[in-house]
Amino acid sequence: MNSETTSRIAVVIPCYRGVDSILDVIDAIPDRVTLIYCVDDACTEGTGQVINDKCADRRVKIIRHENNQGVGGAMVSGYRAALEDDMDIVVKIDSDGQMDPRLIPVFIQPVINGQADYTKGNRFYRLEDLASMPKIRLFGNAVLSFMCKLSSGYWQIFDPNNGYTAIHCRVLRMIPLEKISKGYFFESDMLFRLNTLRAVVQDIPISSVYRDEISGINIFRELFVFGIRHTGNFYKRIFYNYFLRDFSVASVELVLGMVMFLFGLIFGSYQWLESYRLGIVASSGTVMLAALPVIIGLQLLLSALNYDIENTPKTVLHPLLER
């Protein structure tokens, strides 16, 4: 593994409507960073041209998209460029100035030390910082965090849509970038992909600055869309980790628990409807035949959930991979 002084660090900045802040963001990036990729995602304000005309930092490389691809599409372009330039660690920050570039050394340190494969910001770590967060974002992030825990398998993390991240390139090379979500679901989808690799993820406490800008995200619409995508990732992760790549006691508990729970629920519902239609009180045996499978099935599912929580990846992956 590369030492702290020799690791080549890249920063990727998706640029879309960040013309007022992008130059300040670049200026604040520490000298420790080797290259800076500014991805002009068909910005209507011409952010790429502004950087080209006014930024004298020789580390900056501008990547231009003819069509807007979303934050995920911009990051994929930046990731691929960093891999082609043989970077060791890639950091993602936004162009709006809400993420302090001076924290980059904090984000890369656990990766350099072999403590994590991927680090991400967590704005919920210090409760006093939540006072500055808009209440609608606070609600949305709380709901999305729970959804992401289920779908990604990283039960110890929070604030999954936080865009301040760092990843080791050996792990990045193993991720199918062409399959990553191109929109706002990008960060959550990255966590799902990382779990399928059994990579270690670590939260980094940060504070965010909220100005008077208007967010382009409709919270309630995104909760619905994200919910569908998280559901899909949840079923794929369970299949990959507990049936395709491994088979454990949790695999048995999942199958038996689901079968028993559904049997008791369907059988009980049918018997209740029949009792109501005929006006006959169901026997104690019938009630037990419906209730017992539901109780046992629920216990098995809870046991499988506990196993999944304990099964969070703990062995750092990138030191084990060939360069």
Buried (B, 14 or more C-beta within 10 A) or exposed (E): BEEEEEBBBBBBBBBBBBBBBBBEBBEBBEEEBBBBBBBBBBBEBEBBBBBBEEBEEEBBBBBBBEEBBBBBBBBBBBBBBBBEBEBBBBBBBBBBBBBBBEBBBBBBBBBBEEEBBBBBBBBBBEEEBBEEBEEEBEBBBEEBBEBBBBBBBBBEBBBBBBBBBBBBBBBBEBBEBEEBBBBBBBBBBBBBBBBBBBBBBBBBBBBBEEEEEEEEEEBEEBBEBBBEBBEEBBEBBBEBBBEEEEEBEBBBBBBBBBEBBEBBBEBBEEBBEEBEEEEEEBEEEBBEBBEEBBEBBBBBBEBBBEBBEEBBBEEBBBEEBEE
